[in-house]
Amino acid sequence: MSGQGSGGNVLAAICSFIVPGLGQLVQGRILAAIIFFILAGVNYSLAATGFLFFMGLFGFIFHVWSIIDAARYRG
């Protein structure tokens, strides 16, 4: 991929918007994809239990972080 703002990074950011970590997977960064997917997924799951509802905020933060990371990646 070219650089920041390239079409590939825009596509990766859109993919991360749908599923956290998917954009990193599209860029070929498997470890980052797994980390973002697990961090956001675990926090969203904990928020869904109702007992730890505030964890949804952390899930949202990790989700947005994965989108920004995919958009700003310089390979």
Distance bins in CASP14 RR format, pairs under 12 A and 6 or more apart:
PFRMAT RR
TARGET T0000
AUTHOR 0000-0000-0000
RMODE 2
METHOD distances of the structure
MODEL  1
1 7 1 0 0 1 0 0 0 0 0 0 0
1 8 1 0 1 0 0 0 0 0 0 0 0
1 9 1 0 0 1 0 0 0 0 0 0 0
1 10 0 0 0 0 0 1 0 0 0 0 0
1 11 0 0 0 0 1 0 0 0 0 0 0
1 12 1 0 0 1 0 0 0 0 0 0 0
1 13 0 0 0 0 0 1 0 0 0 0 0
1 23 0 0 0 0 0 1 0 0 0 0 0
1 24 0 0 0 0 0 1 0 0 0 0 0
1 26 0 0 0 0 1 0 0 0 0 0 0
1 27 1 0 0 1 0 0 0 0 0 0 0
1 28 0 0 0 0 1 0 0 0 0 0 0
1 29 0 0 0 0 0 1 0 0 0 0 0
1 70 0 0 0 0 0 1 0 0 0 0 0
1 71 0 0 0 0 0 1 0 0 0 0 0
1 72 0 0 0 0 0 1 0 0 0 0 0
1 73 1 0 0 1 0 0 0 0 0 0 0
1 74 0 0 0 0 1 0 0 0 0 0 0
1 75 1 0 0 1 0 0 0 0 0 0 0
2 8 1 0 0 1 0 0 0 0 0 0 0
2 9 0 0 0 0 1 0 0 0 0 0 0
2 10 0 0 0 0 0 1 0 0 0 0 0
2 12 0 0 0 0 0 1 0 0 0 0 0
2 27 0 0 0 0 0 1 0 0 0 0 0
2 73 0 0 0 0 0 1 0 0 0 0 0
2 74 0 0 0 0 1 0 0 0 0 0 0
2 75 0 0 0 0 1 0 0 0 0 0 0
3 9 1 0 0 1 0 0 0 0 0 0 0
3 10 0 0 0 0 0 1 0 0 0 0 0
3 12 0 0 0 0 0 1 0 0 0 0 0
3 27 0 0 0 0 0 1 0 0 0 0 0
3 70 0 0 0 0 0 1 0 0 0 0 0
3 71 0 0 0 0 0 1 0 0 0 0 0
3 72 0 0 0 0 1 0 0 0 0 0 0
3 73 1 0 0 1 0 0 0 0 0 0 0
3 74 1 0 1 0 0 0 0 0 0 0 0
3 75 1 0 0 1 0 0 0 0 0 0 0
4 10 0 0 0 0 0 1 0 0 0 0 0
4 12 0 0 0 0 0 1 0 0 0 0 0
4 13 0 0 0 0 0 1 0 0 0 0 0
4 68 0 0 0 0 0 1 0 0 0 0 0
4 69 0 0 0 0 0 1 0 0 0 0 0
4 70 0 0 0 0 0 1 0 0 0 0 0
4 71 1 0 0 1 0 0 0 0 0 0 0
4 72 1 0 1 0 0 0 0 0 0 0 0
4 73 1 0 0 1 0 0 0 0 0 0 0
4 74 1 0 1 0 0 0 0 0 0 0 0
4 75 0 0 0 0 1 0 0 0 0 0 0
5 11 0 0 0 0 0 1 0 0 0 0 0
5 12 0 0 0 0 0 1 0 0 0 0 0
5 13 0 0 0 0 1 0 0 0 0 0 0
5 70 0 0 0 0 0 1 0 0 0 0 0
5 71 1 0 0 1 0 0 0 0 0 0 0
5 72 0 0 0 0 1 0 0 0 0 0 0
5 73 0 0 0 0 1 0 0 0 0 0 0
5 74 0 0 0 0 1 0 0 0 0 0 0
6 12 0 0 0 0 1 0 0 0 0 0 0
6 13 0 0 0 0 0 1 0 0 0 0 0
6 27 0 0 0 0 0 1 0 0 0 0 0
6 70 0 0 0 0 0 1 0 0 0 0 0
6 71 0 0 0 0 1 0 0 0 0 0 0
6 72 0 0 0 0 0 1 0 0 0 0 0
6 73 0 0 0 0 1 0 0 0 0 0 0
6 74 0 0 0 0 1 0 0 0 0 0 0
6 75 0 0 0 0 1 0 0 0 0 0 0
7 13 0 0 0 0 1 0 0 0 0 0 0
7 14 0 0 0 0 1 0 0 0 0 0 0
7 15 0 0 0 0 0 1 0 0 0 0 0
7 26 0 0 0 0 0 1 0 0 0 0 0
7 27 0 0 0 0 0 1 0 0 0 0 0
7 70 0 0 0 0 0 1 0 0 0 0 0
7 71 0 0 0 0 0 1 0 0 0 0 0
7 73 0 0 0 0 0 1 0 0 0 0 0
8 14 0 0 0 0 1 0 0 0 0 0 0
8 15 0 0 0 0 1 0 0 0 0 0 0
8 16 0 0 0 0 0 1 0 0 0 0 0
8 23 0 0 0 0 1 0 0 0 0 0 0
8 26 1 0 0 1 0 0 0 0 0 0 0
8 27 1 0 0 1 0 0 0 0 0 0 0
8 28 0 0 0 0 0 1 0 0 0 0 0
8 70 0 0 0 0 1 0 0 0 0 0 0
8 71 0 0 0 0 1 0 0 0 0 0 0
8 73 0 0 0 0 1 0 0 0 0 0 0
8 74 0 0 0 0 0 1 0 0 0 0 0
8 75 0 0 0 0 0 1 0 0 0 0 0
9 15 0 0 0 0 0 1 0 0 0 0 0
9 16 0 0 0 0 0 1 0 0 0 0 0
9 23 0 0 0 0 1 0 0 0 0 0 0
9 24 0 0 0 0 0 1 0 0 0 0 0
9 26 0 0 0 0 1 0 0 0 0 0 0
9 27 1 0 0 1 0 0 0 0 0 0 0
9 29 0 0 0 0 0 1 0 0 0 0 0
9 67 0 0 0 0 0 1 0 0 0 0 0
9 68 0 0 0 0 0 1 0 0 0 0 0
9 69 0 0 0 0 0 1 0 0 0 0 0
9 70 1 0 0 1 0 0 0 0 0 0 0
9 71 1 0 1 0 0 0 0 0 0 0 0
9 72 1 0 0 1 0 0 0 0 0 0 0
9 73 1 0 0 1 0 0 0 0 0 0 0
9 74 0 0 0 0 1 0 0 0 0 0 0
9 75 0 0 0 0 1 0 0 0 0 0 0
10 16 0 0 0 0 0 1 0 0 0 0 0
10 17 0 0 0 0 0 1 0 0 0 0 0
10 23 0 0 0 0 0 1 0 0 0 0 0
10 26 0 0 0 0 0 1 0 0 0 0 0
10 27 0 0 0 0 0 1 0 0 0 0 0
10 67 0 0 0 0 0 1 0 0 0 0 0
10 70 0 0 0 0 1 0 0 0 0 0 0
10 71 1 0 0 1 0 0 0 0 0 0 0
10 72 0 0 0 0 0 1 0 0 0 0 0
10 73 0 0 0 0 0 1 0 0 0 0 0
11 17 0 0 0 0 0 1 0 0 0 0 0
11 18 0 0 0 0 0 1 0 0 0 0 0
11 22 0 0 0 0 0 1 0 0 0 0 0
11 23 1 0 0 1 0 0 0 0 0 0 0
11 25 0 0 0 0 0 1 0 0 0 0 0
11 26 1 0 0 1 0 0 0 0 0 0 0
11 27 0 0 0 0 1 0 0 0 0 0 0
11 70 0 0 0 0 1 0 0 0 0 0 0
11 71 0 0 0 0 1 0 0 0 0 0 0
11 73 0 0 0 0 0 1 0 0 0 0 0
12 18 0 0 0 0 0 1 0 0 0 0 0
12 19 0 0 0 0 0 1 0 0 0 0 0
12 21 0 0 0 0 1 0 0 0 0 0 0
12 22 0 0 0 0 1 0 0 0 0 0 0
12 23 1 1 0 0 0 0 0 0 0 0 0
12 24 1 0 0 1 0 0 0 0 0 0 0
12 25 0 0 0 0 1 0 0 0 0 0 0
12 26 1 0 1 0 0 0 0 0 0 0 0
12 27 1 0 1 0 0 0 0 0 0 0 0
12 28 0 0 0 0 1 0 0 0 0 0 0
12 29 0 0 0 0 1 0 0 0 0 0 0
12 32 0 0 0 0 0 1 0 0 0 0 0
12 33 0 0 0 0 0 1 0 0 0 0 0
12 36 0 0 0 0 0 1 0 0 0 0 0
12 66 0 0 0 0 1 0 0 0 0 0 0
12 67 0 0 0 0 1 0 0 0 0 0 0
12 68 0 0 0 0 0 1 0 0 0 0 0
12 69 0 0 0 0 1 0 0 0 0 0 0
12 70 1 1 0 0 0 0 0 0 0 0 0
12 71 1 0 0 1 0 0 0 0 0 0 0
12 72 0 0 0 0 0 1 0 0 0 0 0
12 73 1 0 0 1 0 0 0 0 0 0 0
12 75 0 0 0 0 0 1 0 0 0 0 0
13 20 0 0 0 0 0 1 0 0 0 0 0
13 21 0 0 0 0 0 1 0 0 0 0 0
13 22 0 0 0 0 0 1 0 0 0 0 0
13 23 1 0 0 1 0 0 0 0 0 0 0
13 24 0 0 0 0 0 1 0 0 0 0 0
13 26 0 0 0 0 1 0 0 0 0 0 0
13 27 0 0 0 0 0 1 0 0 0 0 0
13 63 0 0 0 0 0 1 0 0 0 0 0
13 64 0 0 0 0 0 1 0 0 0 0 0
13 65 0 0 0 0 0 1 0 0 0 0 0
13 66 0 0 0 0 1 0 0 0 0 0 0
13 67 1 0 1 0 0 0 0 0 0 0 0
13 68 1 0 0 1 0 0 0 0 0 0 0
13 69 0 0 0 0 1 0 0 0 0 0 0
13 70 1 0 1 0 0 0 0 0 0 0 0
13 71 1 1 0 0 0 0 0 0 0 0 0
13 72 0 0 0 0 1 0 0 0 0 0 0
13 73 0 0 0 0 1 0 0 0 0 0 0
14 21 0 0 0 0 0 1 0 0 0 0 0
14 22 0 0 0 0 1 0 0 0 0 0 0
14 23 0 0 0 0 1 0 0 0 0 0 0
14 26 0 0 0 0 1 0 0 0 0 0 0
14 66 0 0 0 0 0 1 0 0 0 0 0
14 67 0 0 0 0 1 0 0 0 0 0 0
14 70 0 0 0 0 1 0 0 0 0 0 0
14 71 0 0 0 0 1 0 0 0 0 0 0
15 21 1 0 0 1 0 0 0 0 0 0 0
15 22 1 0 1 0 0 0 0 0 0 0 0
15 23 1 1 0 0 0 0 0 0 0 0 0
15 24 0 0 0 0 1 0 0 0 0 0 0
15 25 1 0 0 1 0 0 0 0 0 0 0
15 26 1 0 1 0 0 0 0 0 0 0 0
15 27 0 0 0 0 1 0 0 0 0 0 0
15 28 0 0 0 0 0 1 0 0 0 0 0
15 33 0 0 0 0 1 0 0 0 0 0 0
15 36 0 0 0 0 0 1 0 0 0 0 0
15 37 0 0 0 0 0 1 0 0 0 0 0
15 66 0 0 0 0 1 0 0 0 0 0 0
15 67 0 0 0 0 1 0 0 0 0 0 0
15 69 0 0 0 0 0 1 0 0 0 0 0
15 70 1 0 0 1 0 0 0 0 0 0 0
15 71 0 0 0 0 0 1 0 0 0 0 0
16 22 1 0 1 0 0 0 0 0 0 0 0
16 23 1 0 1 0 0 0 0 0 0 0 0
16 24 1 0 0 1 0 0 0 0 0 0 0
16 25 0 0 0 0 1 0 0 0 0 0 0
16 26 0 0 0 0 1 0 0 0 0 0 0
16 27 0 0 0 0 1 0 0 0 0 0 0
16 29 0 0 0 0 0 1 0 0 0 0 0
16 32 0 0 0 0 0 1 0 0 0 0 0
16 33 0 0 0 0 1 0 0 0 0 0 0
16 36 1 0 0 1 0 0 0 0 0 0 0
16 37 0 0 0 0 1 0 0 0 0 0 0
16 40 0 0 0 0 1 0 0 0 0 0 0
16 62 0 0 0 0 0 1 0 0 0 0 0
16 63 1 0 0 1 0 0 0 0 0 0 0
16 64 0 0 0 0 1 0 0 0 0 0 0
16 65 0 0 0 0 1 0 0 0 0 0 0
16 66 1 0 1 0 0 0 0 0 0 0 0
16 67 1 0 1 0 0 0 0 0 0 0 0
16 68 0 0 0 0 1 0 0 0 0 0 0
16 69 1 0 0 1 0 0 0 0 0 0 0
16 70 1 0 1 0 0 0 0 0 0 0 0
16 71 0 0 0 0 1 0 0 0 0 0 0
16 72 0 0 0 0 0 1 0 0 0 0 0
16 73 0 0 0 0 0 1 0 0 0 0 0
17 23 0 0 0 0 1 0 0 0 0 0 0
17 26 0 0 0 0 0 1 0 0 0 0 0
17 40 0 0 0 0 0 1 0 0 0 0 0
17 63 0 0 0 0 1 0 0 0 0 0 0
17 64 0 0 0 0 1 0 0 0 0 0 0
17 66 0 0 0 0 1 0 0 0 0 0 0
17 67 1 0 1 0 0 0 0 0 0 0 0
17 68 0 0 0 0 0 1 0 0 0 0 0
17 70 0 0 0 0 1 0 0 0 0 0 0
17 71 0 0 0 0 1 0 0 0 0 0 0
18 25 0 0 0 0 0 1 0 0 0 0 0
18 26 0 0 0 0 0 1 0 0 0 0 0
18 37 0 0 0 0 0 1 0 0 0 0 0
18 40 0 0 0 0 0 1 0 0 0 0 0
18 63 0 0 0 0 0 1 0 0 0 0 0
18 66 0 0 0 0 0 1 0 0 0 0 0
18 67 0 0 0 0 1 0 0 0 0 0 0
18 70 0 0 0 0 0 1 0 0 0 0 0
19 25 0 0 0 0 1 0 0 0 0 0 0
19 26 0 0 0 0 0 1 0 0 0 0 0
19 33 0 0 0 0 1 0 0 0 0 0 0
19 36 0 0 0 0 1 0 0 0 0 0 0
19 37 1 0 0 1 0 0 0 0 0 0 0
19 40 0 0 0 0 1 0 0 0 0 0 0
19 41 0 0 0 0 1 0 0 0 0 0 0
19 44 0 0 0 0 0 1 0 0 0 0 0
19 63 0 0 0 0 1 0 0 0 0 0 0
19 66 0 0 0 0 1 0 0 0 0 0 0
19 67 0 0 0 0 0 1 0 0 0 0 0
19 70 0 0 0 0 0 1 0 0 0 0 0
20 32 0 0 0 0 0 1 0 0 0 0 0
20 33 0 0 0 0 1 0 0 0 0 0 0
20 34 0 0 0 0 0 1 0 0 0 0 0
20 35 0 0 0 0 1 0 0 0 0 0 0
20 36 1 0 1 0 0 0 0 0 0 0 0
20 37 1 0 1 0 0 0 0 0 0 0 0
20 38 0 0 0 0 1 0 0 0 0 0 0
20 39 1 0 0 1 0 0 0 0 0 0 0
20 40 1 1 0 0 0 0 0 0 0 0 0
20 41 1 0 0 1 0 0 0 0 0 0 0
20 42 0 0 0 0 0 1 0 0 0 0 0
20 43 0 0 0 0 1 0 0 0 0 0 0
20 44 0 0 0 0 1 0 0 0 0 0 0
20 58 0 0 0 0 0 1 0 0 0 0 0
20 59 0 0 0 0 1 0 0 0 0 0 0
20 60 0 0 0 0 1 0 0 0 0 0 0
20 61 0 0 0 0 0 1 0 0 0 0 0
20 62 1 0 0 1 0 0 0 0 0 0 0
20 63 1 0 1 0 0 0 0 0 0 0 0
20 64 0 0 0 0 1 0 0 0 0 0 0
20 65 0 0 0 0 1 0 0 0 0 0 0
20 66 1 0 1 0 0 0 0 0 0 0 0
20 67 1 0 0 1 0 0 0 0 0 0 0
20 68 0 0 0 0 0 1 0 0 0 0 0
20 69 0 0 0 0 1 0 0 0 0 0 0
20 70 0 0 0 0 1 0 0 0 0 0 0
21 27 0 0 0 0 1 0 0 0 0 0 0
21 28 0 0 0 0 0 1 0 0 0 0 0
21 29 0 0 0 0 1 0 0 0 0 0 0
21 30 0 0 0 0 1 0 0 0 0 0 0
21 31 0 0 0 0 0 1 0 0 0 0 0
21 32 1 0 0 1 0 0 0 0 0 0 0
21 33 1 0 1 0 0 0 0 0 0 0 0
21 34 1 0 0 1 0 0 0 0 0 0 0
21 35 0 0 0 0 1 0 0 0 0 0 0
21 36 1 1 0 0 0 0 0 0 0 0 0
21 37 1 0 1 0 0 0 0 0 0 0 0
21 38 0 0 0 0 1 0 0 0 0 0 0
21 39 0 0 0 0 1 0 0 0 0 0 0
21 40 1 0 0 1 0 0 0 0 0 0 0
21 41 0 0 0 0 0 1 0 0 0 0 0
21 62 0 0 0 0 1 0 0 0 0 0 0
21 63 0 0 0 0 1 0 0 0 0 0 0
21 64 0 0 0 0 0 1 0 0 0 0 0
21 65 0 0 0 0 1 0 0 0 0 0 0
21 66 1 0 1 0 0 0 0 0 0 0 0
21 67 0 0 0 0 1 0 0 0 0 0 0
21 68 0 0 0 0 0 1 0 0 0 0 0
21 69 0 0 0 0 1 0 0 0 0 0 0
21 70 1 0 0 1 0 0 0 0 0 0 0
21 73 0 0 0 0 0 1 0 0 0 0 0
22 28 0 0 0 0 0 1 0 0 0 0 0
22 29 0 0 0 0 0 1 0 0 0 0 0
22 30 0 0 0 0 0 1 0 0 0 0 0
22 32 0 0 0 0 0 1 0 0 0 0 0
22 33 1 0 0 1 0 0 0 0 0 0 0
22 34 0 0 0 0 0 1 0 0 0 0 0
22 36 0 0 0 0 1 0 0 0 0 0 0
22 37 1 0 0 1 0 0 0 0 0 0 0
22 40 0 0 0 0 0 1 0 0 0 0 0
22 63 0 0 0 0 0 1 0 0 0 0 0
22 66 0 0 0 0 1 0 0 0 0 0 0
22 67 0 0 0 0 0 1 0 0 0 0 0
22 69 0 0 0 0 0 1 0 0 0 0 0
22 70 0 0 0 0 1 0 0 0 0 0 0
23 29 0 0 0 0 1 0 0 0 0 0 0
23 30 0 0 0 0 0 1 0 0 0 0 0
23 32 0 0 0 0 1 0 0 0 0 0 0
23 33 1 0 0 1 0 0 0 0 0 0 0
23 36 0 0 0 0 1 0 0 0 0 0 0
23 37 0 0 0 0 0 1 0 0 0 0 0
23 63 0 0 0 0 0 1 0 0 0 0 0
23 66 1 0 0 1 0 0 0 0 0 0 0
23 67 0 0 0 0 1 0 0 0 0 0 0
23 68 0 0 0 0 0 1 0 0 0 0 0
23 69 0 0 0 0 1 0 0 0 0 0 0
23 70 1 0 1 0 0 0 0 0 0 0 0
23 71 0 0 0 0 1 0 0 0 0 0 0
23 72 0 0 0 0 0 1 0 0 0 0 0
23 73 0 0 0 0 1 0 0 0 0 0 0
24 30 1 0 0 1 0 0 0 0 0 0 0
24 31 0 0 0 0 1 0 0 0 0 0 0
24 32 1 0 1 0 0 0 0 0 0 0 0
24 33 1 1 0 0 0 0 0 0 0 0 0
24 34 0 0 0 0 1 0 0 0 0 0 0
24 35 0 0 0 0 1 0 0 0 0 0 0
24 36 1 0 0 1 0 0 0 0 0 0 0
24 37 0 0 0 0 1 0 0 0 0 0 0
24 39 0 0 0 0 0 1 0 0 0 0 0
24 40 0 0 0 0 0 1 0 0 0 0 0
24 65 0 0 0 0 0 1 0 0 0 0 0
24 66 1 0 0 1 0 0 0 0 0 0 0
24 67 0 0 0 0 0 1 0 0 0 0 0
24 68 0 0 0 0 0 1 0 0 0 0 0
24 69 1 0 0 1 0 0 0 0 0 0 0
24 70 1 0 1 0 0 0 0 0 0 0 0
24 71 0 0 0 0 0 1 0 0 0 0 0
24 72 0 0 0 0 0 1 0 0 0 0 0
24 73 1 0 0 1 0 0 0 0 0 0 0
24 75 0 0 0 0 0 1 0 0 0 0 0
25 31 0 0 0 0 0 1 0 0 0 0 0
25 32 0 0 0 0 1 0 0 0 0 0 0
25 33 1 1 0 0 0 0 0 0 0 0 0
25 34 0 0 0 0 1 0 0 0 0 0 0
25 35 0 0 0 0 0 1 0 0 0 0 0
25 36 0 0 0 0 1 0 0 0 0 0 0
25 37 0 0 0 0 1 0 0 0 0 0 0
25 66 0 0 0 0 0 1 0 0 0 0 0
25 70 0 0 0 0 1 0 0 0 0 0 0
25 73 0 0 0 0 0 1 0 0 0 0 0
26 32 0 0 0 0 0 1 0 0 0 0 0
26 33 0 0 0 0 1 0 0 0 0 0 0
26 66 0 0 0 0 0 1 0 0 0 0 0
26 70 1 0 0 1 0 0 0 0 0 0 0
26 71 0 0 0 0 0 1 0 0 0 0 0
26 73 0 0 0 0 0 1 0 0 0 0 0
27 33 0 0 0 0 1 0 0 0 0 0 0
27 36 0 0 0 0 0 1 0 0 0 0 0
27 66 0 0 0 0 0 1 0 0 0 0 0
27 69 0 0 0 0 1 0 0 0 0 0 0
27 70 1 0 0 1 0 0 0 0 0 0 0
27 71 0 0 0 0 0 1 0 0 0 0 0
27 72 0 0 0 0 0 1 0 0 0 0 0
27 73 1 0 1 0 0 0 0 0 0 0 0
27 74 0 0 0 0 0 1 0 0 0 0 0
27 75 1 0 0 1 0 0 0 0 0 0 0
28 34 0 0 0 0 0 1 0 0 0 0 0
28 70 0 0 0 0 0 1 0 0 0 0 0
28 73 0 0 0 0 1 0 0 0 0 0 0
28 75 0 0 0 0 1 0 0 0 0 0 0
29 35 0 0 0 0 1 0 0 0 0 0 0
29 36 0 0 0 0 1 0 0 0 0 0 0
29 37 0 0 0 0 0 1 0 0 0 0 0
29 66 0 0 0 0 0 1 0 0 0 0 0
29 69 0 0 0 0 1 0 0 0 0 0 0
29 70 0 0 0 0 1 0 0 0 0 0 0
29 73 1 0 0 1 0 0 0 0 0 0 0
29 74 0 0 0 0 0 1 0 0 0 0 0
29 75 0 0 0 0 1 0 0 0 0 0 0
30 36 0 0 0 0 0 1 0 0 0 0 0
30 37 0 0 0 0 0 1 0 0 0 0 0
31 37 0 0 0 0 0 1 0 0 0 0 0
31 38 0 0 0 0 0 1 0 0 0 0 0
32 38 0 0 0 0 0 1 0 0 0 0 0
32 39 0 0 0 0 0 1 0 0 0 0 0
32 62 0 0 0 0 0 1 0 0 0 0 0
32 65 0 0 0 0 0 1 0 0 0 0 0
32 66 0 0 0 0 1 0 0 0 0 0 0
32 69 1 0 0 1 0 0 0 0 0 0 0
32 70 0 0 0 0 1 0 0 0 0 0 0
32 73 0 0 0 0 1 0 0 0 0 0 0
32 75 0 0 0 0 0 1 0 0 0 0 0
33 39 0 0 0 0 0 1 0 0 0 0 0
33 40 0 0 0 0 0 1 0 0 0 0 0
33 66 0 0 0 0 1 0 0 0 0 0 0
33 69 0 0 0 0 0 1 0 0 0 0 0
33 70 0 0 0 0 1 0 0 0 0 0 0
33 73 0 0 0 0 0 1 0 0 0 0 0
34 40 0 0 0 0 0 1 0 0 0 0 0
34 41 0 0 0 0 0 1 0 0 0 0 0
34 66 0 0 0 0 0 1 0 0 0 0 0
35 41 0 0 0 0 0 1 0 0 0 0 0
35 42 0 0 0 0 0 1 0 0 0 0 0
35 62 0 0 0 0 1 0 0 0 0 0 0
35 65 0 0 0 0 0 1 0 0 0 0 0
35 66 0 0 0 0 1 0 0 0 0 0 0
35 69 0 0 0 0 0 1 0 0 0 0 0
36 42 0 0 0 0 0 1 0 0 0 0 0
36 43 0 0 0 0 0 1 0 0 0 0 0
36 59 0 0 0 0 0 1 0 0 0 0 0
36 61 0 0 0 0 0 1 0 0 0 0 0
36 62 1 0 0 1 0 0 0 0 0 0 0
36 63 0 0 0 0 1 0 0 0 0 0 0
36 64 0 0 0 0 0 1 0 0 0 0 0
36 65 1 0 0 1 0 0 0 0 0 0 0
36 66 1 1 0 0 0 0 0 0 0 0 0
36 67 0 0 0 0 1 0 0 0 0 0 0
36 68 0 0 0 0 0 1 0 0 0 0 0
36 69 1 0 0 1 0 0 0 0 0 0 0
36 70 0 0 0 0 1 0 0 0 0 0 0
37 43 0 0 0 0 0 1 0 0 0 0 0
37 44 0 0 0 0 0 1 0 0 0 0 0
37 45 0 0 0 0 0 1 0 0 0 0 0
37 59 0 0 0 0 0 1 0 0 0 0 0
37 62 0 0 0 0 1 0 0 0 0 0 0
37 63 0 0 0 0 0 1 0 0 0 0 0
37 66 0 0 0 0 1 0 0 0 0 0 0
38 44 0 0 0 0 0 1 0 0 0 0 0
38 45 0 0 0 0 0 1 0 0 0 0 0
38 59 0 0 0 0 0 1 0 0 0 0 0
38 62 0 0 0 0 1 0 0 0 0 0 0
38 66 0 0 0 0 0 1 0 0 0 0 0
39 45 0 0 0 0 0 1 0 0 0 0 0
39 46 0 0 0 0 0 1 0 0 0 0 0
39 55 0 0 0 0 0 1 0 0 0 0 0
39 56 0 0 0 0 0 1 0 0 0 0 0
39 58 0 0 0 0 1 0 0 0 0 0 0
39 59 1 0 0 1 0 0 0 0 0 0 0
39 60 0 0 0 0 0 1 0 0 0 0 0
39 61 0 0 0 0 1 0 0 0 0 0 0
39 62 1 0 1 0 0 0 0 0 0 0 0
39 63 0 0 0 0 1 0 0 0 0 0 0
39 64 0 0 0 0 0 1 0 0 0 0 0
39 65 0 0 0 0 1 0 0 0 0 0 0
39 66 0 0 0 0 1 0 0 0 0 0 0
39 69 0 0 0 0 0 1 0 0 0 0 0
40 46 0 0 0 0 0 1 0 0 0 0 0
40 47 0 0 0 0 0 1 0 0 0 0 0
40 55 0 0 0 0 0 1 0 0 0 0 0
40 56 0 0 0 0 1 0 0 0 0 0 0
40 57 0 0 0 0 0 1 0 0 0 0 0
40 58 0 0 0 0 1 0 0 0 0 0 0
40 59 1 0 1 0 0 0 0 0 0 0 0
40 60 0 0 0 0 1 0 0 0 0 0 0
40 61 0 0 0 0 1 0 0 0 0 0 0
40 62 1 0 1 0 0 0 0 0 0 0 0
40 63 1 0 1 0 0 0 0 0 0 0 0
40 64 0 0 0 0 1 0 0 0 0 0 0
40 65 0 0 0 0 1 0 0 0 0 0 0
40 66 1 0 0 1 0 0 0 0 0 0 0
40 67 0 0 0 0 0 1 0 0 0 0 0
40 69 0 0 0 0 0 1 0 0 0 0 0
41 47 0 0 0 0 1 0 0 0 0 0 0
41 48 0 0 0 0 1 0 0 0 0 0 0
41 55 0 0 0 0 1 0 0 0 0 0 0
41 56 0 0 0 0 1 0 0 0 0 0 0
41 58 0 0 0 0 0 1 0 0 0 0 0
41 59 1 0 0 1 0 0 0 0 0 0 0
41 60 0 0 0 0 0 1 0 0 0 0 0
41 62 1 0 0 1 0 0 0 0 0 0 0
41 63 0 0 0 0 1 0 0 0 0 0 0
41 66 0 0 0 0 0 1 0 0 0 0 0
42 48 0 0 0 0 0 1 0 0 0 0 0
42 49 0 0 0 0 0 1 0 0 0 0 0
42 52 0 0 0 0 0 1 0 0 0 0 0
42 55 0 0 0 0 1 0 0 0 0 0 0
42 56 0 0 0 0 0 1 0 0 0 0 0
42 58 0 0 0 0 1 0 0 0 0 0 0
42 59 0 0 0 0 1 0 0 0 0 0 0
42 62 0 0 0 0 1 0 0 0 0 0 0
42 63 0 0 0 0 0 1 0 0 0 0 0
43 49 0 0 0 0 0 1 0 0 0 0 0
43 52 0 0 0 0 1 0 0 0 0 0 0
43 53 0 0 0 0 0 1 0 0 0 0 0
43 54 0 0 0 0 1 0 0 0 0 0 0
43 55 1 0 1 0 0 0 0 0 0 0 0
43 56 1 0 1 0 0 0 0 0 0 0 0
43 57 0 0 0 0 1 0 0 0 0 0 0
43 58 1 0 1 0 0 0 0 0 0 0 0
43 59 1 1 0 0 0 0 0 0 0 0 0
43 60 0 0 0 0 1 0 0 0 0 0 0
43 61 0 0 0 0 1 0 0 0 0 0 0
43 62 1 0 0 1 0 0 0 0 0 0 0
43 63 0 0 0 0 1 0 0 0 0 0 0
43 65 0 0 0 0 0 1 0 0 0 0 0
44 50 0 0 0 0 0 1 0 0 0 0 0
44 52 0 0 0 0 0 1 0 0 0 0 0
44 53 0 0 0 0 0 1 0 0 0 0 0
44 55 1 0 0 1 0 0 0 0 0 0 0
44 56 1 0 0 1 0 0 0 0 0 0 0
44 57 0 0 0 0 0 1 0 0 0 0 0
44 58 0 0 0 0 1 0 0 0 0 0 0
44 59 1 0 1 0 0 0 0 0 0 0 0
44 60 0 0 0 0 1 0 0 0 0 0 0
44 61 0 0 0 0 0 1 0 0 0 0 0
44 62 0 0 0 0 1 0 0 0 0 0 0
44 63 0 0 0 0 1 0 0 0 0 0 0
45 51 0 0 0 0 0 1 0 0 0 0 0
45 52 0 0 0 0 1 0 0 0 0 0 0
45 53 0 0 0 0 0 1 0 0 0 0 0
45 55 0 0 0 0 1 0 0 0 0 0 0
45 56 0 0 0 0 1 0 0 0 0 0 0
45 58 0 0 0 0 0 1 0 0 0 0 0
45 59 0 0 0 0 1 0 0 0 0 0 0
46 52 1 0 1 0 0 0 0 0 0 0 0
46 53 0 0 0 0 1 0 0 0 0 0 0
46 54 0 0 0 0 1 0 0 0 0 0 0
46 55 1 1 0 0 0 0 0 0 0 0 0
46 56 1 0 0 1 0 0 0 0 0 0 0
46 57 0 0 0 0 0 1 0 0 0 0 0
46 58 0 0 0 0 1 0 0 0 0 0 0
46 59 0 0 0 0 1 0 0 0 0 0 0
47 53 1 0 1 0 0 0 0 0 0 0 0
47 54 1 0 0 1 0 0 0 0 0 0 0
47 55 1 0 1 0 0 0 0 0 0 0 0
47 56 1 1 0 0 0 0 0 0 0 0 0
47 57 1 0 0 1 0 0 0 0 0 0 0
47 58 0 0 0 0 1 0 0 0 0 0 0
47 59 1 0 0 1 0 0 0 0 0 0 0
47 60 0 0 0 0 1 0 0 0 0 0 0
47 61 0 0 0 0 0 1 0 0 0 0 0
47 62 0 0 0 0 0 1 0 0 0 0 0
47 63 0 0 0 0 0 1 0 0 0 0 0
48 55 0 0 0 0 1 0 0 0 0 0 0
48 56 0 0 0 0 1 0 0 0 0 0 0
48 59 0 0 0 0 0 1 0 0 0 0 0
49 55 0 0 0 0 1 0 0 0 0 0 0
49 56 0 0 0 0 0 1 0 0 0 0 0
50 56 0 0 0 0 1 0 0 0 0 0 0
52 58 0 0 0 0 1 0 0 0 0 0 0
52 59 0 0 0 0 0 1 0 0 0 0 0
53 59 0 0 0 0 0 1 0 0 0 0 0
54 60 0 0 0 0 0 1 0 0 0 0 0
54 61 0 0 0 0 0 1 0 0 0 0 0
55 61 0 0 0 0 0 1 0 0 0 0 0
55 62 0 0 0 0 0 1 0 0 0 0 0
56 62 0 0 0 0 1 0 0 0 0 0 0
56 63 0 0 0 0 1 0 0 0 0 0 0
56 64 0 0 0 0 0 1 0 0 0 0 0
57 63 0 0 0 0 0 1 0 0 0 0 0
57 64 0 0 0 0 0 1 0 0 0 0 0
58 64 0 0 0 0 0 1 0 0 0 0 0
58 65 0 0 0 0 0 1 0 0 0 0 0
59 65 0 0 0 0 1 0 0 0 0 0 0
59 66 0 0 0 0 1 0 0 0 0 0 0
60 66 0 0 0 0 0 1 0 0 0 0 0
60 67 0 0 0 0 0 1 0 0 0 0 0
61 67 0 0 0 0 0 1 0 0 0 0 0
61 68 0 0 0 0 0 1 0 0 0 0 0
62 68 0 0 0 0 0 1 0 0 0 0 0
62 69 0 0 0 0 0 1 0 0 0 0 0
63 69 0 0 0 0 0 1 0 0 0 0 0
63 70 0 0 0 0 0 1 0 0 0 0 0
64 70 0 0 0 0 0 1 0 0 0 0 0
64 71 0 0 0 0 0 1 0 0 0 0 0
65 71 0 0 0 0 0 1 0 0 0 0 0
65 72 0 0 0 0 0 1 0 0 0 0 0
66 72 0 0 0 0 0 1 0 0 0 0 0
66 73 0 0 0 0 0 1 0 0 0 0 0
67 73 0 0 0 0 0 1 0 0 0 0 0
END
